[in-house]
Amino acid sequence: MTSKARQLFEVITRTGPSSRPEPLPRRGDQFEQWLKAQRDACIGHATTYNAIDGLLDQYRLHADTGTPLDQHTCENGTPDDCHGCYEAAGKEQQ
């Protein structure tokens, strides 16, 4: 198979190197450790500490539910249970 044909085949079948999914967040991974270090460096600065702590909580929730970071997740569980999340988020932004 020629290289052009192989590339086309990989695009169609989603088996090429660019088709690999992004790794899911995991408890204890490097990014969680980095977030914890950043949060802990902000002790004494309540606003910054709380903001980073909130991000860490969200990251852990994504890890616990196996949800990619670019997708919505909430403590209610399944997306069907999140009917109020989007409305609440909209009110907080106003």
Secondary structure by P-SEA (a helix, b strand, c coil): ccaaaaaaaaaaaccccccccccccccccaaaaaaaaaaaaaccaaaaaaaaaaaaaaaaaaaaaccccccccccccccccccaaaaaaaaaac
